[in-house]
Amino acid sequence: MARGKRHSAQQAIRKLRDIEVMLAQGRELALVLREAEISEQTYNRWREKYGLMSSNEAKRLRELESENADLKSIVADMALQNKVLKDVNSKKW
């Protein structure tokens, strides 16, 4: 695998399922990960993040994360506007 290559959530889930099938067949983890072209660290991270998730759930997670980022941006803008209004209001004319 090329260094720095990113996998989509669906690709990660598909690889996790394939790896679990190969492990169930009695194959060794190191060999399975080498065939999947991922490191053990990546495998463990994916298992924590996508463990028992389906592709649809991963898609929904990505949508929720995007929506959350948008909402955080809106809250930050509103807090800044609020601060500016307070500063303007506190000055004596």
N, C-alpha and C positions, 0 to 999 in steps of 0.2 A: 504494500500500500504506500502511496506517496505520502510523504510527511506533511501534516497539516490538512489532510483531506477531511472534509466534514461529511457526516452522514445525516440524512434527514431522520426524523423520529420514526417514520415508517420503515426506513432501511435498517435502523438500529433494532427495532422490534423484530423485523424479519430475521436478522442475523442472530438475535438472541434465541428465537424459536429454533432455528437451524442448529445452533450450538447445543441447546438443550436436548434435541433429538439425538445428535451425535453422542453426547455424554450418556444418554440413556442406553445407547447401543454398546456402551462399555469402552468407548474410546477415551484416550488420555486428554486432559484439558489443554495441555501445552500444544499438542498436535492439532487439536480442533481450533484453537485460537490462531495458530499459524495459518491454517487453511482459510479461516475467516478473515485473515489479514488485519487483526486487531491485537492490541496488547492486553495483558491481563488487567491492567489498571482501567483501560477503557471498558472491558467486559464488566468489571465490578461496578464502575460508575453507571453503566447502562442498566445493570441489574437493579441498582438502587433507584434509579430514576424511572425506568420503564417496566420494572419487574413483571407484573401480571397485567400490563396494559395492552389493550387492543389498538389497532391502527386508528380506529375512529376516536378512541379516547385520547390518543396522542395528538390527533388533529385538533380536538377540542381544547386540549391543554395549551397548544400553541396559540390558538385563538384567544384563550383567556389571558395568557401571558402578554399578548399584544394589546389587548384591551386594558389590562392592568397598567402597562407602560403609558398608554394614552391618558388614562385617568390620573396617573401620577404627574404627568406633564401639566394637565389642566389644573390640578391642585397647586402645583408650584407656581403657575402663572397667576392664579387667584391670590395666593399668599403674597406674591410680590406686589400685585395691584393694591391689596389691602394695606401693605406696609407703606407704599407710596401715598395713598390717601390719608393714612394716619399722620405721616410726616407733614403733608401739606396742611392738614387740619390743625396740627399742633402749633404752627407758626402764627405769630401775631401780625396782623395787617395793620 
